[in-house]
Amino acid sequence: MKYPIVSLPEPNPSEFSHVWNVALPHHHPSVPLSEKHAPERFNPFLGEIVSNVFSESIRWPHSELERNRGFFNQVIYLDHWKIARNNLFSEIQDLLCCLAPFASFINMKGLGSYIRYLKEQPALANLPFHLWEDIIQEAMNRGLFSPVSHMPVFLQLDPIFPFFLKTRLYAFERKEKRMAVETAFREYYDSLAEAVYGIMKSNHTDKKALGNTLVKPEYENLVTALYFALDAHESVLSIYRTLSDYLDVTQDHELQLRLGDMVLTGLKDYPREKLNGKLGSEFVVIVDDIARHQLFLGRYSEAERSYQAALNIWLQNEDYDAAMIRKKSGTIYHQLGRVAQEQREWKRAGEYFLKDLEITKEFNDLKGMTTTLRNLRRLWKESGDEKLPEAIAEVLGWKVKA
């Protein structure tokens, strides 16, 4: 999962529009995005909501913006800045490029937190962060950003602007800075996703709704951060589950499947040793969730592959004791049984359910045994397998009369 590296002195917008549209995560057609995230569909009270949720207040003037469609060959070079602050010109460009990963919107309430993550990166530590306000205002004056009328806490980016930032950030000689920006962006959104997910899982209906409202304008940025995390072989749990729960609420099943495909594709590139310990157990949870959606939508062969992938990751996790590995694997065997049952693969379904029954009995999991026995009874009635009751009795240690 690598990005193309492009470096041109005077980028042509029509050329780069196509290049980056098929290359970067927040524009890639295979990445789970949707037109539902257009600004006119946002909650009109979102600005007020975000102001209350984010503790840090950053206010920017909302002057009338004048658009200049001829700016494309000069805009990221900010000509008069080059004259007025020649010694800082390169650093100012680098600072502006820190905004390259953002897709359509920037949350100005969260920008302070993002800056803190940027400052933690050694490759970016010497940038003139004290000039942020001036640079943002200059970009607004040139029409690169514009406040969204009904949620002024968000700035909307000109659709072409990120392409031009990337022509500098993704140049060959800027790999170290690019990786630093991606890391800061990923860490910022990982932290944000964890906080928002906590709100989404609240027992209070109002808070649940608030969490989903907060995800909507940040959706594309969260997807980009997820892509960066997969590319860096890091944890994706906080970001994935926030996006997954949001798509559950919106019932956008197509995007849910594409989100799952994105994670499963990225997972293939993770080194084996990375999937031990906590990170490995996180991916078991994630892949299980992906398989659950595939099963719900009748994608049985895909669900089976996903559950098998989750089982393989879990069984090879060397950082947990054998008893825990075996106990948790029972749930996955059970789900594999459900998939086989839906496909009328009676024999395989029985094998998986019996394996789960054996494990739940071993750990005296009465609730798990009850669920599995219920599904075995259903399987027996549907399949007409006369030998199944005897197999169940054998697992349970019951004696069967001849």
ChimeraX attribute file (.defattr): number of C-alpha atoms within 10 A of each C-alpha:
attribute: neighborCount
match mode: 1-to-1
recipient: residues
	/A:1	12
	/A:2	8
	/A:3	11
	/A:4	14
	/A:5	16
	/A:6	16
	/A:7	16
	/A:8	11
	/A:9	8
	/A:10	11
	/A:11	17
	/A:12	13
	/A:13	15
	/A:14	9
	/A:15	9
	/A:16	18
	/A:17	17
	/A:18	12
	/A:19	14
	/A:20	21
	/A:21	14
	/A:22	15
	/A:23	15
	/A:24	19
	/A:25	26
	/A:26	25
	/A:27	18
	/A:28	13
	/A:29	14
	/A:30	14
	/A:31	20
	/A:32	23
	/A:33	20
	/A:34	13
	/A:35	7
	/A:36	13
	/A:37	16
	/A:38	11
	/A:39	18
	/A:40	11
	/A:41	11
	/A:42	17
	/A:43	15
	/A:44	13
	/A:45	11
	/A:46	20
	/A:47	20
	/A:48	13
	/A:49	16
	/A:50	20
	/A:51	18
	/A:52	12
	/A:53	12
	/A:54	13
	/A:55	10
	/A:56	14
	/A:57	14
	/A:58	14
	/A:59	11
	/A:60	15
	/A:61	9
	/A:62	14
	/A:63	11
	/A:64	11
	/A:65	14
	/A:66	12
	/A:67	13
	/A:68	12
	/A:69	8
	/A:70	8
	/A:71	14
	/A:72	16
	/A:73	14
	/A:74	11
	/A:75	17
	/A:76	21
	/A:77	17
	/A:78	18
	/A:79	11
	/A:80	10
	/A:81	16
	/A:82	15
	/A:83	10
	/A:84	10
	/A:85	11
	/A:86	12
	/A:87	11
	/A:88	14
	/A:89	18
	/A:90	14
	/A:91	16
	/A:92	23
	/A:93	20
	/A:94	22
	/A:95	21
	/A:96	19
	/A:97	22
	/A:98	23
	/A:99	20
	/A:100	22
	/A:101	25
	/A:102	20
	/A:103	24
	/A:104	23
	/A:105	22
	/A:106	20
	/A:107	21
	/A:108	22
	/A:109	21
	/A:110	21
	/A:111	17
	/A:112	15
	/A:113	17
	/A:114	22
	/A:115	16
	/A:116	13
	/A:117	19
	/A:118	25
	/A:119	17
	/A:120	13
	/A:121	16
	/A:122	11
	/A:123	16
	/A:124	22
	/A:125	11
	/A:126	11
	/A:127	17
	/A:128	13
	/A:129	18
	/A:130	8
	/A:131	11
	/A:132	16
	/A:133	13
	/A:134	10
	/A:135	18
	/A:136	15
	/A:137	17
	/A:138	15
	/A:139	18
	/A:140	24
	/A:141	18
	/A:142	18
	/A:143	21
	/A:144	25
	/A:145	23
	/A:146	23
	/A:147	22
	/A:148	17
	/A:149	15
	/A:150	16
	/A:151	20
	/A:152	20
	/A:153	25
	/A:154	24
	/A:155	20
	/A:156	22
	/A:157	22
	/A:158	15
	/A:159	12
	/A:160	14
	/A:161	21
	/A:162	21
	/A:163	24
	/A:164	23
	/A:165	21
	/A:166	22
	/A:167	21
	/A:168	23
	/A:169	28
	/A:170	21
	/A:171	16
	/A:172	13
	/A:173	12
	/A:174	16
	/A:175	13
	/A:176	14
	/A:177	20
	/A:178	23
	/A:179	17
	/A:180	21
	/A:181	27
	/A:182	22
	/A:183	19
	/A:184	23
	/A:185	26
	/A:186	28
	/A:187	18
	/A:188	21
	/A:189	23
	/A:190	23
	/A:191	14
	/A:192	20
	/A:193	24
	/A:194	16
	/A:195	14
	/A:196	23
	/A:197	23
	/A:198	14
	/A:199	20
	/A:200	24
	/A:201	15
	/A:202	14
	/A:203	9
	/A:204	11
	/A:205	11
	/A:206	11
	/A:207	16
	/A:208	17
	/A:209	15
	/A:210	19
	/A:211	22
	/A:212	21
	/A:213	20
	/A:214	23
	/A:215	22
	/A:216	21
	/A:217	23
	/A:218	22
	/A:219	22
	/A:220	25
	/A:221	22
	/A:222	27
	/A:223	24
	/A:224	23
	/A:225	28
	/A:226	28
	/A:227	23
	/A:228	23
	/A:229	22
	/A:230	22
	/A:231	17
	/A:232	17
	/A:233	17
	/A:234	14
	/A:235	18
	/A:236	21
	/A:237	19
	/A:238	20
	/A:239	23
	/A:240	22
	/A:241	17
	/A:242	26
	/A:243	26
	/A:244	22
	/A:245	18
	/A:246	22
	/A:247	19
	/A:248	14
	/A:249	10
	/A:250	12
	/A:251	11
	/A:252	15
	/A:253	16
	/A:254	14
	/A:255	19
	/A:256	23
	/A:257	19
	/A:258	17
	/A:259	22
	/A:260	24
	/A:261	19
	/A:262	19
	/A:263	19
	/A:264	18
	/A:265	12
	/A:266	18
	/A:267	17
	/A:268	11
	/A:269	13
	/A:270	15
	/A:271	10
	/A:272	12
	/A:273	12
	/A:274	14
	/A:275	22
	/A:276	19
	/A:277	14
	/A:278	14
	/A:279	17
	/A:280	22
	/A:281	18
	/A:282	18
	/A:283	23
	/A:284	22
	/A:285	15
	/A:286	22
	/A:287	26
	/A:288	22
	/A:289	20
	/A:290	25
	/A:291	29
	/A:292	19
	/A:293	19
	/A:294	22
	/A:295	20
	/A:296	12
	/A:297	13
	/A:298	14
	/A:299	15
	/A:300	20
	/A:301	14
	/A:302	16
	/A:303	26
	/A:304	21
	/A:305	14
	/A:306	26
	/A:307	24
	/A:308	19
	/A:309	19
	/A:310	24
	/A:311	22
	/A:312	13
	/A:313	19
	/A:314	25
	/A:315	14
	/A:316	15
	/A:317	21
	/A:318	15
	/A:319	13
	/A:320	15
	/A:321	9
	/A:322	11
	/A:323	10
	/A:324	9
	/A:325	17
	/A:326	17
	/A:327	16
	/A:328	16
	/A:329	19
	/A:330	22
	/A:331	21
	/A:332	21
	/A:333	23
	/A:334	25
	/A:335	23
	/A:336	27
	/A:337	29
	/A:338	24
	/A:339	28
	/A:340	23
	/A:341	24
	/A:342	15
	/A:343	13
	/A:344	14
	/A:345	14
	/A:346	18
	/A:347	15
	/A:348	16
	/A:349	25
	/A:350	25
	/A:351	18
	/A:352	22
	/A:353	28
	/A:354	25
	/A:355	19
	/A:356	28
	/A:357	26
	/A:358	19
	/A:359	22
	/A:360	22
	/A:361	15
	/A:362	13
	/A:363	13
	/A:364	11
	/A:365	13
	/A:366	11
	/A:367	9
	/A:368	19
	/A:369	19
	/A:370	13
	/A:371	12
	/A:372	22
	/A:373	16
	/A:374	12
	/A:375	19
	/A:376	23
	/A:377	14
	/A:378	13
	/A:379	23
	/A:380	17
	/A:381	11
	/A:382	12
	/A:383	16
	/A:384	11
	/A:385	13
	/A:386	10
	/A:387	9
	/A:388	19
	/A:389	13
	/A:390	14
	/A:391	16
	/A:392	19
	/A:393	12
	/A:394	14
	/A:395	15
	/A:396	15
	/A:397	10
	/A:398	11
	/A:399	9
	/A:400	10
	/A:401	5
	/A:402	3
